[in-house]
Amino acid sequence: MKLIIFAGPPTCGKTTVIRQVIRRMLKKGHKPAYLKIDVLYADEDKIIGAEFNIPARKLYSGELCPDHCNVVVMDEAVEWAEKSGSDFLFVETAGLCLRCSPYIENSLGVVVLEATSGMNLPYKIGPMLTLADIAVITKIDLISQAEREVFRYRVIEAAKEITVVESNALYGIGIDPIIRHIERSSEIEQPMFLRGNPPVGTCTICVGKKEIGAKNHFGVLRTLEHDLFYIGE
Amino acid sequence: MEIRTIGVMGGCGKTGEPEKVERFELKMGDIISIVGPTGCGKTTLINDIELFANRNTPSNRLVLINGEPISDDFTFDPRKHPIALISQHTNFLSDLPVGEFLKIHSKVRGGDNPERLIGETLEFANQLTGEAIIVTTGMTELSGGQTRSLLIADAVIIGNSPIILLDEIENAGIHRTKALELLKQYNKIFVFVTHDPHIALLSDFRIIMRNGSMEKLICTNQEERRVAGNLGKIDNLMLNFRGLIRSGQEISERMMTEQMEILNQTT
């Protein structure tokens, strides 16, 4: 199982990129599954499920922080994808928190950034960018080439090791390089661990427990199937 | 990699039928135009060139560099991207002052003397604009014409790209004959998407687009070149009137007669 985790600010074009990617993955004979984690509302699971006829589901984090939700359910989500016969699990995160990042070790972390979002965005979004493997810059047709070059430079300045892919996802332009990275990415290894260090805080994840799965945590939790519950004193 | 020629092999139009122009090739110093009604796919064609389309865009075209296709894996060092595309955008979205933006861009492009490059760029741009661009102005505050002028100057001087694609430079009210004159001093490939007959006839050849497809390729002949000269004079007449009106003068029939006389003397 390969795990591909997408993050990025709301409305940056994550879903559009994922749809193009899934379309090409299916043509190549891969078996993708799709999980959307969002806070209050999402219909991408229905759209993607109907469009490609692949296992697709969503999860509302509700009262939980969405990146936290991602950590506590991802072990079960991988199991769900395996059981449904998939070899790739695409996770689209809500992309809200600028202090944490949803990427897991041995997964492929993809951050999606809008070319139109201003030259300081790469410095503002922290680990969502710096811990990603690939930065996909979308909506490149909306800005001048000179601005694209400067934006790209700023992304690389903020995250030195990152691979930058420029894309006009609406027309499927710039998707092939993403596919190559996905195919080359490594298989997920159990037990899974969160990549990078979350900020100082009060929850189990915030204080540094990076093991994936609700069974490794306490406090307010949830599982893939069950809503919020509390474990602890 | 040194670029000597760039070629385009046809794909298909909006209906999926193969393009009638199967192939064209450009070498350094060539100026060509892409013409056709709005929505016929002119911008898509230059976008394909800019992206080094490898049968992987909706048009299914293939772009050749020095006669060879570019491998899927190959990407240019973005600092040395050989193609500059001046899109139809007439506003910047960058929240930076002009000087700061140009400084970063010349750094990205590996220019060794940013101060000199910025000076040259502004000098070039300000020959095309009505009112001069000031280095401390925010990029987003520039007018449409200033934005377009700065983009052209940036591509030629800071980008120093050997291939420059210009999408409808006649829009946005810049001095287009002056722009063409300045651009011709550089030994580069220029591709104009244009509705302007003067620019089209000053090109070495023009591609006629229809329904997403390259329909026809016409090389400019001697007679057309003479017509281009006359169109240039009519252009100048229009520019002279523009200048008079911009400077706040009232226009008289006598001015028109004078201008027509100048025009007739020279044709």
Contacts between the chains, C-beta under 8 A, distances in Angstrom:
chain1	res1	chain2	res2	distance
A	116	B	93	5.2
A	118	B	93	7.3
A	118	B	94	7.5
A	118	B	95	5.1
A	119	B	94	5.3
A	119	B	95	5.9
A	119	B	96	5.5
A	120	B	95	7.0
A	141	B	47	7.6
A	141	B	87	7.8
A	142	B	89	7.7
A	142	B	93	7.5
A	143	B	89	7.0
A	143	B	92	7.9
A	143	B	93	5.5
A	143	B	94	7.9
A	144	B	86	7.6
A	144	B	87	6.0
A	144	B	89	5.4
A	144	B	92	6.8
A	144	B	151	5.5
A	145	B	50	7.6
A	145	B	81	7.9
A	145	B	84	6.0
A	145	B	85	4.9
A	145	B	86	7.7
A	145	B	87	7.2
A	145	B	155	7.4
A	145	B	159	7.9
A	146	B	101	7.8
A	146	B	105	5.6
A	146	B	151	6.3
A	146	B	154	5.0
A	146	B	155	7.1
A	146	B	158	7.7
A	146	B	159	7.1
A	147	B	92	6.5
A	147	B	93	6.6
A	147	B	94	5.2
A	147	B	101	7.9
A	149	B	78	6.2
A	149	B	79	7.9
A	149	B	81	7.4
A	149	B	105	6.2
A	149	B	108	5.1
A	149	B	109	7.5
A	150	B	94	6.8
A	150	B	96	7.9
A	150	B	101	6.4
A	150	B	104	5.1
A	150	B	105	5.4
A	150	B	108	6.3
A	151	B	94	8.0
A	152	B	78	6.0
A	152	B	108	7.9
A	153	B	104	6.5
A	153	B	107	7.6
A	153	B	108	4.6
A	154	B	104	7.9
A	164	B	78	7.9
A	171	B	57	7.3
A	171	B	58	6.0
A	172	B	57	7.9
A	172	B	58	7.3
A	173	B	51	6.2
A	173	B	56	7.9
A	173	B	57	6.0
A	174	B	51	7.8
A	176	B	56	5.9
A	176	B	72	6.4
A	177	B	75	7.6
A	180	B	73	7.4
